[in-house]
Amino acid sequence: VQLQASGGGLVQAGGSLRLSCVASGRTFSNYVMAWFRQTPGKEREFVARITQSGGNVYYVDSMKDRFTISRDNAKNTVYLQMNSLKPEDTAVYYCAAEMSGSRPYWGQGTQVTVSS
């Protein structure tokens, strides 16, 4: 699976961004999709996950009231809507395609910078 993330950028605190991740190469609807983020010197951190049909979503507690993960299987795309952004949300955001028993596939990341 090849993953192409986009939608990052510079935004002021309190603003919003929507990240997109387009998949190609395999059957998108077979994969659980997830978003992670990473800041320099820290490990990659889980943000949100959505099951194959979109029926179940999971978030890290600190973000579940501000972030929304969704997917459009017809467009092979997973989204991350981020609202009420904070400077501590600044990171490179990565999408991942996950399947049980297999290593995840990673996108190249998109930079999100939130200014105070």
C-alpha positions in Angstrom: 0.0 0.0 0.0 1.3 3.5 -0.9 0.0 6.3 1.3 0.2 10.0 0.5 -0.7 12.4 3.3 -1.5 16.0 2.8 -3.3 18.9 4.4 -0.7 20.0 7.0 0.4 23.6 7.4 0.7 26.5 9.7 -2.3 27.5 11.7 -2.9 29.7 14.7 -4.0 28.2 18.0 -7.7 27.6 18.1 -7.8 27.0 14.3 -8.6 23.9 12.3 -7.0 21.7 9.7 -8.1 18.6 7.9 -5.5 16.0 6.9 -6.1 13.6 4.1 -4.3 10.4 3.3 -4.9 8.7 -0.1 -4.0 5.1 -0.5 -3.2 3.1 -3.6 -1.9 -0.2 -4.6 -4.0 -2.5 -2.4 -7.7 -2.8 -1.5 -8.1 0.2 0.8 -11.3 -1.2 2.5 -9.3 -4.2 3.8 -7.2 -2.0 6.1 -7.7 -0.4 9.4 -6.4 3.1 9.0 -4.7 5.2 11.7 -3.1 8.5 12.3 0.0 8.9 14.4 2.2 12.0 15.1 5.8 12.6 16.0 7.8 15.5 17.3 11.6 15.6 17.2 13.3 13.5 19.9 10.0 11.7 20.8 8.5 8.4 19.8 5.7 8.2 17.3 2.4 8.7 19.1 -1.0 7.2 18.3 -3.7 9.7 17.5 -6.7 7.9 16.1 -7.8 4.7 14.4 -10.8 3.7 12.2 -11.9 0.2 11.3 -12.4 -1.0 7.7 -16.0 0.0 7.3 -15.7 3.1 9.5 -18.0 1.6 12.1 -15.6 1.9 15.0 -13.2 4.7 15.8 -10.6 5.0 18.6 -8.8 8.1 19.9 -6.2 8.9 22.4 -8.1 10.5 25.3 -6.5 13.9 25.1 -7.6 14.4 21.5 -11.0 12.7 21.2 -13.0 15.9 21.8 -11.1 17.8 19.2 -10.1 15.4 16.5 -12.3 13.3 14.2 -11.1 10.4 12.0 -13.2 9.4 9.0 -12.8 7.5 5.8 -14.2 7.3 2.3 -13.6 3.9 0.9 -14.8 5.0 -2.5 -12.0 7.5 -2.6 -9.4 5.4 -0.9 -9.0 8.2 1.6 -8.8 8.6 5.4 -9.2 12.0 7.0 -8.3 13.6 10.3 -10.3 16.7 11.1 -8.5 18.7 13.8 -10.2 21.5 15.6 -9.2 23.8 18.5 -5.6 23.2 17.7 -3.0 23.9 20.3 0.7 24.6 20.0 1.4 21.2 21.6 -0.3 19.6 18.5 2.6 20.7 16.4 4.1 17.5 14.9 4.6 15.5 11.8 1.4 13.6 11.2 1.6 10.1 9.6 -1.1 7.9 8.3 -0.8 4.1 8.5 -2.6 1.2 7.0 -2.9 -1.7 9.4 -3.8 -5.4 8.9 -3.6 -8.1 11.5 -0.5 -10.2 11.2 1.3 -7.8 8.9 3.5 -4.8 9.4 1.8 -1.5 8.9 2.3 0.7 5.9 3.3 4.3 6.5 2.8 7.5 4.6 5.5 10.1 4.3 4.0 12.5 6.9 2.7 16.0 6.8 3.9 18.8 9.0 1.4 20.6 11.2 2.6 23.7 13.0 0.3 25.5 15.5 1.5 29.0 16.5 0.5 30.5 19.8 
